[in-house]
Amino acid sequence: MAKTDIGPPDYREMLPEVIAKNYGKWKYHENIKPGVYMHVSETGDEVYTVRCGSAKLVSTDFIRDLCAIADKYCDGHIRFTSRYNPEFLTPKKENVEPIIDAIKELGLPVGGTGRGISNVIHTQGWIHCHTPATDASGVVKAIMDELYPYFVGEKTLPHKLRLSLACCLNMCGAIHASDLAVVGVHTAVPGVIDETFGAQCELPTTMAGCPTGAIRRHPDPNVKSVVVIDEKCMYCGNCYTICPSMPIMNPERDGIALFAGGKVSNARHVPMLSRVIVPFIPNNPPRWPEVVGILKSIIDVYAGNARPFERVGEWIERIGWERFFTLTELPFLEQNIDDFESSRETLRATTQFKW
């Protein structure tokens, strides 16, 4: 393949030798213990994978520490999963325990595999994003401190459980396809700074950027600005992305919603979209006790009631949403009613077509 400076490099050039040799020939894999996989090829070759937890926002020194482990035990090979889990791959079984010891010396937990919880995929939150309704790293840290036993294998679940967080309704965290999810929500219409609007924003693009048509030109023809129709605004924050003179962040009104029941996998059941289970929880930093408490309660109920290898959404579908709200002791509010025309029962979001 010709080398170019456009796009990502060819991944095949960076595969470990044993993986390149057995590409497409893997026979089966086993989860030996929390955080450790063994893949076996048709040729008899074996590859051992050691997975550990990691923050999303890390320093170059942290990356160097990981690379030092990979250089010593894995011929320089390391990869990150889509949920930011560093994974060390080696064909040598005798290297597994030294890798685990080296990871623990860095203060990182080994786990995130099998019937437990992996890293939480999340967005930037207050640290870097311009439209968040809640934090990302802070909320995730508080959640995983409580759910740590499910990551390292001290506690097990009926099946794997995927958590995600999006700090606003732009859904950068892909929460709509996770077992349990946290979403930052705005509940106040954006403000309009008339004095700076003309210098920072364009009228046509700002008005066209509103998905509900809530933004209209200012009624005074001498004022180059806009007004927001409160009844039409759905607090998505898209206008602020286009126009800095329409800030939507509000420390008194911003908060968190919780979703449940989504998954990407086609196994056993078609992919599922998550649904709102808690429409609003006020931000309560630095530990967000209400959010953490509700999630912990739901996971404990799921662990005690679901069948083996049943994902959260599959469990809810089997027992019914009424029973789910009863077991979790969550109030059913009017915001929980799904009145969307193309609700998930009619979405064609799977390769398992049924006519």
One Martini backbone bead per residue (centre of mass of N, CA, C, O) as a GRO file, in nm:
protein
  355
    1MET     BB    1   0.095   0.037   0.024
    2ALA     BB    2   0.081   0.354  -0.018
    3LYS     BB    3   0.224   0.638   0.099
    4THR     BB    4   0.071   0.889   0.303
    5ASP     BB    5  -0.061   1.209   0.452
    6ILE     BB    6  -0.350   1.067   0.446
    7GLY     BB    7  -0.464   0.968   0.706
    8PRO     BB    8  -0.433   0.678   0.836
    9PRO     BB    9  -0.253   0.426   0.896
   10ASP     BB   10  -0.177   0.108   0.842
   11TYR     BB   11  -0.257  -0.131   1.070
   12ARG     BB   12  -0.085  -0.380   0.960
   13GLU     BB   13   0.200  -0.248   1.040
   14MET     BB   14   0.120  -0.277   1.380
   15LEU     BB   15   0.115  -0.567   1.419
   16PRO     BB   16   0.174  -0.826   1.572
   17GLU     BB   17   0.318  -1.101   1.459
   18VAL     BB   18   0.109  -1.315   1.563
   19ILE     BB   19  -0.142  -1.166   1.445
   20ALA     BB   20  -0.058  -1.150   1.147
   21LYS     BB   21  -0.023  -1.459   1.111
   22ASN     BB   22  -0.344  -1.511   1.240
   23TYR     BB   23  -0.526  -1.372   1.052
   24GLY     BB   24  -0.844  -1.518   1.061
   25LYS     BB   25  -0.760  -1.785   1.276
   26TRP     BB   26  -0.938  -1.767   1.516
   27LYS     BB   27  -1.098  -1.992   1.737
   28TYR     BB   28  -1.062  -1.879   2.045
   29HIS     BB   29  -1.163  -1.750   2.375
   30GLU     BB   30  -1.047  -1.652   2.711
   31ASN     BB   31  -1.134  -1.566   3.047
   32ILE     BB   32  -0.918  -1.625   3.285
   33LYS     BB   33  -0.930  -1.333   3.419
   34PRO     BB   34  -0.944  -1.038   3.531
   35GLY     BB   35  -0.796  -0.878   3.246
   36VAL     BB   36  -0.761  -1.175   3.098
   37TYR     BB   37  -0.671  -1.298   2.781
   38MET     BB   38  -0.714  -1.585   2.549
   39HIS     BB   39  -0.590  -1.656   2.228
   40VAL     BB   40  -0.669  -1.909   1.978
   41SER     BB   41  -0.541  -2.072   1.713
   42GLU     BB   42  -0.537  -2.297   1.453
   43THR     BB   43  -0.211  -2.323   1.493
   44GLY     BB   44  -0.174  -2.278   1.832
   45ASP     BB   45  -0.152  -2.001   1.890
   46GLU     BB   46  -0.089  -1.748   2.144
   47VAL     BB   47  -0.271  -1.473   2.313
   48TYR     BB   48  -0.212  -1.223   2.558
   49THR     BB   49  -0.438  -1.012   2.749
   50VAL     BB   50  -0.393  -0.699   2.926
   51ARG     BB   51  -0.619  -0.516   3.123
   52CYS     BB   52  -0.679  -0.167   3.201
   53GLY     BB   53  -0.723   0.119   3.363
   54SER     BB   54  -0.829   0.460   3.259
   55ALA     BB   55  -0.808   0.763   3.181
   56LYS     BB   56  -0.877   0.994   2.937
   57LEU     BB   57  -0.703   1.213   3.076
   58VAL     BB   58  -0.361   1.238   2.990
   59SER     BB   59  -0.023   1.212   3.003
   60THR     BB   60   0.288   1.166   2.870
   61ASP     BB   61   0.399   1.013   3.114
   62PHE     BB   62   0.188   0.791   3.111
   63ILE     BB   63   0.252   0.681   2.829
   64ARG     BB   64   0.546   0.610   2.892
   65ASP     BB   65   0.484   0.397   3.107
   66LEU     BB   66   0.334   0.206   2.916
   67CYS     BB   67   0.562   0.173   2.705
   68ALA     BB   68   0.765   0.040   2.898
   69ILE     BB   69   0.603  -0.219   2.932
   70ALA     BB   70   0.587  -0.293   2.630
   71ASP     BB   71   0.895  -0.307   2.580
   72LYS     BB   72   0.954  -0.538   2.797
   73TYR     BB   73   0.688  -0.757   2.723
   74CYS     BB   74   0.561  -0.662   2.399
   75ASP     BB   75   0.746  -0.550   2.171
   76GLY     BB   76   0.592  -0.252   2.183
   77HIS     BB   77   0.291  -0.343   2.231
   78ILE     BB   78  -0.009  -0.132   2.219
   79ARG     BB   79  -0.354  -0.073   2.319
   80PHE     BB   80  -0.672   0.088   2.265
   81THR     BB   81  -0.975   0.101   2.340
   82SER     BB   82  -1.288   0.251   2.299
   83ARG     BB   83  -1.264   0.278   2.642
   84TYR     BB   84  -0.949   0.333   2.723
   85ASN     BB   85  -0.816   0.052   2.739
   86PRO     BB   86  -0.532  -0.077   2.813
   87GLU     BB   87  -0.339  -0.315   2.604
   88PHE     BB   88  -0.146  -0.612   2.651
   89LEU     BB   89   0.048  -0.802   2.412
   90THR     BB   90   0.130  -1.162   2.433
   91PRO     BB   91   0.276  -1.490   2.362
   92LYS     BB   92   0.372  -1.492   2.670
   93LYS     BB   93   0.276  -1.632   2.963
   94GLU     BB   94   0.517  -1.534   3.157
   95ASN     BB   95   0.428  -1.213   3.120
   96VAL     BB   96   0.161  -1.160   3.269
   97GLU     BB   97   0.238  -1.109   3.568
   98PRO     BB   98   0.448  -0.880   3.520
   99ILE     BB   99   0.241  -0.689   3.395
  100ILE     BB  100   0.054  -0.667   3.636
  101ASP     BB  101   0.266  -0.557   3.833
  102ALA     BB  102   0.335  -0.301   3.665
  103ILE     BB  103   0.053  -0.180   3.669
  104LYS     BB  104   0.021  -0.162   3.982
  105GLU     BB  105   0.264   0.034   4.022
  106LEU     BB  106   0.087   0.268   3.875
  107GLY     BB  107  -0.218   0.236   4.001
  108LEU     BB  108  -0.367   0.023   3.824
  109PRO     BB  109  -0.634  -0.154   3.721
  110VAL     BB  110  -0.725  -0.492   3.671
  111GLY     BB  111  -0.971  -0.528   3.403
  112GLY     BB  112  -1.284  -0.518   3.218
  113THR     BB  113  -1.390  -0.814   3.196
  114GLY     BB  114  -1.654  -0.977   3.125
  115ARG     BB  115  -1.877  -0.987   3.408
  116GLY     BB  116  -1.863  -0.648   3.387
  117ILE     BB  117  -1.687  -0.340   3.406
  118SER     BB  118  -1.583  -0.096   3.216
  119ASN     BB  119  -1.498   0.165   3.093
  120VAL     BB  120  -1.598   0.498   3.070
  121ILE     BB  121  -1.747   0.660   2.827
  122HIS     BB  122  -1.653   1.006   2.746
  123THR     BB  123  -1.637   1.333   2.766
  124GLN     BB  124  -1.519   1.653   2.864
  125GLY     BB  125  -1.674   1.873   2.984
  126TRP     BB  126  -1.557   2.132   3.178
  127ILE     BB  127  -1.252   2.114   3.075
  128HIS     BB  128  -1.328   2.156   2.727
  129CYS     BB  129  -1.615   2.225   2.679
  130HIS     BB  130  -1.882   2.456   2.554
  131THR     BB  131  -2.178   2.270   2.629
  132PRO     BB  132  -2.203   2.177   2.917
  133ALA     BB  133  -2.415   2.041   3.191
  134THR     BB  134  -2.167   1.868   3.279
  135ASP     BB  135  -1.948   1.663   3.387
  136ALA     BB  136  -1.714   1.395   3.335
  137SER     BB  137  -1.466   1.304   3.504
  138GLY     BB  138  -1.599   1.347   3.783
  139VAL     BB  139  -1.837   1.151   3.752
  140VAL     BB  140  -1.675   0.898   3.676
  141LYS     BB  141  -1.505   0.881   3.929
  142ALA     BB  142  -1.742   0.847   4.127
  143ILE     BB  143  -1.861   0.591   4.000
  144MET     BB  144  -1.599   0.401   3.996
  145ASP     BB  145  -1.545   0.402   4.298
  146GLU     BB  146  -1.813   0.232   4.350
  147LEU     BB  147  -1.759   0.009   4.095
  148TYR     BB  148  -1.481  -0.136   4.128
  149PRO     BB  149  -1.555  -0.443   4.186
  150TYR     BB  150  -1.668  -0.479   3.882
  151PHE     BB  151  -1.383  -0.444   3.743
  152VAL     BB  152  -1.187  -0.656   3.919
  153GLY     BB  153  -1.392  -0.912   4.011
  154GLU     BB  154  -1.527  -0.914   4.300
  155LYS     BB  155  -1.774  -0.868   4.115
  156THR     BB  156  -2.062  -0.995   3.946
  157LEU     BB  157  -2.250  -1.034   3.650
  158PRO     BB  158  -2.457  -1.155   3.414
  159HIS     BB  159  -2.308  -0.933   3.239
  160LYS     BB  160  -2.202  -0.710   3.059
  161LEU     BB  161  -2.132  -0.352   3.133
  162ARG     BB  162  -2.219  -0.037   2.984
  163LEU     BB  163  -2.085   0.284   3.023
  164SER     BB  164  -2.192   0.634   2.982
  165LEU     BB  165  -2.104   0.986   2.882
  166ALA     BB  166  -2.284   1.295   2.830
  167CYS     BB  167  -2.268   1.653   2.866
  168CYS     BB  168  -2.481   1.649   2.626
  169LEU     BB  169  -2.710   1.631   2.348
  170ASN     BB  170  -2.480   1.559   2.133
  171MET     BB  171  -2.366   1.265   2.201
  172CYS     BB  172  -2.047   1.193   2.220
  173GLY     BB  173  -2.093   0.922   2.419
  174ALA     BB  174  -2.302   0.712   2.312
  175ILE     BB  175  -2.565   0.656   2.509
  176HIS     BB  176  -2.785   0.507   2.321
  177ALA     BB  177  -2.572   0.224   2.343
  178SER     BB  178  -2.615   0.170   2.661
  179ASP     BB  179  -2.701   0.031   2.948
  180LEU     BB  180  -2.579   0.288   3.099
  181ALA     BB  181  -2.652   0.651   3.135
  182VAL     BB  182  -2.513   0.985   3.111
  183VAL     BB  183  -2.679   1.315   3.088
  184GLY     BB  184  -2.656   1.631   3.000
  185VAL     BB  185  -2.894   1.898   3.096
  186HIS     BB  186  -3.080   2.151   2.980
  187THR     BB  187  -3.346   2.401   3.116
  188ALA     BB  188  -3.252   2.663   2.962
  189VAL     BB  189  -3.260   2.912   2.771
  190PRO     BB  190  -3.087   3.093   2.576
  191GLY     BB  191  -2.908   3.359   2.553
  192VAL     BB  192  -2.885   3.713   2.438
  193ILE     BB  193  -2.620   3.912   2.299
  194ASP     BB  194  -2.668   4.193   2.130
  195GLU     BB  195  -2.385   4.345   2.134
  196THR     BB  196  -2.224   4.075   1.992
  197PHE     BB  197  -2.375   3.942   1.758
  198GLY     BB  198  -2.274   4.099   1.499
  199ALA     BB  199  -1.962   4.003   1.545
  200GLN     BB  200  -2.015   3.666   1.594
  201CYS     BB  201  -2.275   3.642   1.403
  202GLU     BB  202  -2.516   3.481   1.190
  203LEU     BB  203  -2.833   3.491   1.111
  204PRO     BB  204  -2.895   3.250   0.918
  205THR     BB  205  -2.728   3.023   1.067
  206THR     BB  206  -2.859   3.049   1.344
  207MET     BB  207  -3.151   2.990   1.256
  208ALA     BB  208  -3.085   2.717   1.098
  209GLY     BB  209  -2.959   2.563   1.361
  210CYS     BB  210  -3.250   2.521   1.455
  211PRO     BB  211  -3.451   2.232   1.487
  212THR     BB  212  -3.734   2.404   1.593
  213GLY     BB  213  -3.759   2.718   1.529
  214ALA     BB  214  -3.684   2.921   1.792
  215ILE     BB  215  -3.533   3.120   1.601
  216ARG     BB  216  -3.560   3.476   1.568
  217ARG     BB  217  -3.583   3.769   1.461
  218HIS     BB  218  -3.565   4.068   1.562
  219PRO     BB  219  -3.824   4.295   1.577
  220ASP     BB  220  -3.599   4.503   1.552
  221PRO     BB  221  -3.450   4.625   1.266
  222ASN     BB  222  -3.202   4.774   1.430
  223VAL     BB  223  -3.147   4.479   1.542
  224LYS     BB  224  -2.874   4.253   1.520
  225SER     BB  225  -3.073   3.984   1.607
  226VAL     BB  226  -3.231   3.762   1.843
  227VAL     BB  227  -3.491   3.534   1.935
  228VAL     BB  228  -3.652   3.317   2.181
  229ILE     BB  229  -3.878   3.053   2.181
  230ASP     BB  230  -3.955   2.883   2.452
  231GLU     BB  231  -4.163   2.657   2.350
  232LYS     BB  232  -3.940   2.543   2.123
  233CYS     BB  233  -3.723   2.481   2.312
  234MET     BB  234  -3.472   2.195   2.376
  235TYR     BB  235  -3.176   2.254   2.489
  236CYS     BB  236  -2.922   2.169   2.290
  237GLY     BB  237  -2.697   2.409   2.201
  238ASN     BB  238  -2.651   2.465   1.892
  239CYS     BB  239  -2.636   2.778   1.889
  240TYR     BB  240  -2.365   2.807   2.048
  241THR     BB  241  -2.189   2.668   1.836
  242ILE     BB  242  -2.248   2.905   1.628
  243CYS     BB  243  -2.312   3.123   1.877
  244PRO     BB  244  -2.149   3.295   2.135
  245SER     BB  245  -2.416   3.493   2.196
  246MET     BB  246  -2.565   3.198   2.306
  247PRO     BB  247  -2.576   3.110   2.604
  248ILE     BB  248  -2.664   2.797   2.803
  249MET     BB  249  -2.523   2.797   3.055
  250ASN     BB  250  -2.658   2.691   3.392
  251PRO     BB  251  -2.594   2.642   3.725
  252GLU     BB  252  -2.911   2.620   3.820
  253ARG     BB  253  -3.031   2.425   3.558
  254ASP     BB  254  -2.827   2.219   3.534
  255GLY     BB  255  -2.791   1.856   3.456
  256ILE     BB  256  -2.917   1.512   3.491
  257ALA     BB  257  -2.959   1.215   3.298
  258LEU     BB  258  -3.100   0.882   3.277
  259PHE     BB  259  -3.015   0.576   3.111
  260ALA     BB  260  -3.158   0.263   2.960
  261GLY     BB  261  -3.109  -0.035   2.738
  262GLY     BB  262  -2.855  -0.038   2.568
  263LYS     BB  263  -2.704  -0.168   2.250
  264VAL     BB  264  -2.489  -0.305   1.988
  265SER     BB  265  -2.529  -0.587   1.985
  266ASN     BB  266  -2.643  -0.893   1.804
  267ALA     BB  267  -2.659  -1.072   2.039
  268ARG     BB  268  -2.965  -1.249   2.083
  269HIS     BB  269  -3.014  -0.936   2.016
  270VAL     BB  270  -3.094  -0.662   1.906
  271PRO     BB  271  -3.032  -0.362   1.892
  272MET     BB  272  -3.047  -0.094   2.142
  273LEU     BB  273  -3.223   0.172   2.284
  274SER     BB  274  -3.224   0.400   2.507
  275ARG     BB  275  -3.391   0.521   2.808
  276VAL     BB  276  -3.555   0.713   3.013
  277ILE     BB  277  -3.544   0.714   3.389
  278VAL     BB  278  -3.406   1.006   3.459
  279PRO     BB  279  -3.464   1.340   3.381
  280PHE     BB  280  -3.352   1.478   3.672
  281ILE     BB  281  -3.035   1.597   3.815
  282PRO     BB  282  -2.862   1.779   4.004
  283ASN     BB  283  -2.581   1.929   4.044
  284ASN     BB  284  -2.322   1.768   4.282
  285PRO     BB  285  -2.045   1.865   4.351
  286PRO     BB  286  -1.779   1.631   4.337
  287ARG     BB  287  -1.973   1.336   4.372
  288TRP     BB  288  -2.263   1.283   4.289
  289PRO     BB  289  -2.458   1.104   4.486
  290GLU     BB  290  -2.724   1.057   4.329
  291VAL     BB  291  -2.614   0.924   4.077
  292VAL     BB  292  -2.451   0.698   4.210
  293GLY     BB  293  -2.684   0.571   4.375
  294ILE     BB  294  -2.870   0.490   4.139
  295LEU     BB  295  -2.673   0.315   3.979
  296LYS     BB  296  -2.607   0.116   4.205
  297SER     BB  297  -2.897   0.017   4.244
  298ILE     BB  298  -2.948  -0.092   3.959
  299ILE     BB  299  -2.711  -0.294   3.952
  300ASP     BB  300  -2.802  -0.463   4.195
  301VAL     BB  301  -3.073  -0.548   4.073
  302TYR     BB  302  -2.962  -0.678   3.819
  303ALA     BB  303  -2.777  -0.888   3.965
  304GLY     BB  304  -3.042  -1.021   4.125
  305ASN     BB  305  -3.248  -1.072   3.843
  306ALA     BB  306  -3.089  -1.162   3.617
  307ARG     BB  307  -2.985  -1.352   3.374
  308PRO     BB  308  -2.763  -1.519   3.225
  309PHE     BB  309  -2.651  -1.322   2.967
  310GLU     BB  310  -2.816  -1.053   3.043
  311ARG     BB  311  -2.890  -0.765   2.950
  312VAL     BB  312  -3.041  -0.490   3.052
  313GLY     BB  313  -3.246  -0.462   2.815
  314GLU     BB  314  -3.336  -0.761   2.819
  315TRP     BB  315  -3.441  -0.762   3.106
  316ILE     BB  316  -3.652  -0.537   3.072
  317GLU     BB  317  -3.812  -0.670   2.842
  318ARG     BB  318  -3.898  -0.921   3.008
  319ILE     BB  319  -4.032  -0.765   3.270
  320GLY     BB  320  -4.069  -0.475   3.222
  321TRP     BB  321  -4.095  -0.142   3.296
  322GLU     BB  322  -4.272  -0.156   3.544
  323ARG     BB  323  -4.088  -0.354   3.703
  324PHE     BB  324  -3.835  -0.183   3.697
  325PHE     BB  325  -3.948   0.059   3.863
  326THR     BB  326  -4.016  -0.113   4.109
  327LEU     BB  327  -3.736  -0.237   4.179
  328THR     BB  328  -3.580   0.058   4.174
  329GLU     BB  329  -3.765   0.292   4.290
  330LEU     BB  330  -3.865   0.464   4.051
  331PRO     BB  331  -4.010   0.726   3.921
  332PHE     BB  332  -4.289   0.784   3.710
  333LEU     BB  333  -4.280   1.015   3.455
  334GLU     BB  334  -4.371   1.204   3.188
  335GLN     BB  335  -4.074   1.191   3.061
  336ASN     BB  336  -4.090   0.863   3.019
  337ILE     BB  337  -4.262   0.900   2.778
  338ASP     BB  338  -4.291   0.748   2.458
  339ASP     BB  339  -4.376   0.973   2.168
  340PHE     BB  340  -4.213   0.875   1.939
  341GLU     BB  341  -4.266   0.776   1.625
  342SER     BB  342  -3.959   0.634   1.612
  343SER     BB  343  -3.934   0.405   1.792
  344ARG     BB  344  -3.746   0.125   1.872
  345GLU     BB  345  -3.960  -0.084   1.756
  346THR     BB  346  -3.924   0.053   1.444
  347LEU     BB  347  -3.632   0.029   1.415
  348ARG     BB  348  -3.367  -0.026   1.166
  349ALA     BB  349  -3.079  -0.140   1.364
  350THR     BB  350  -3.021  -0.416   1.195
  351THR     BB  351  -2.925  -0.735   1.052
  352GLN     BB  352  -3.203  -0.854   1.173
  353PHE     BB  353  -3.432  -0.899   0.963
  354LYS     BB  354  -3.793  -0.815   0.986
  355TRP     BB  355  -4.116  -0.849   0.804
   0.00000   0.00000   0.00000
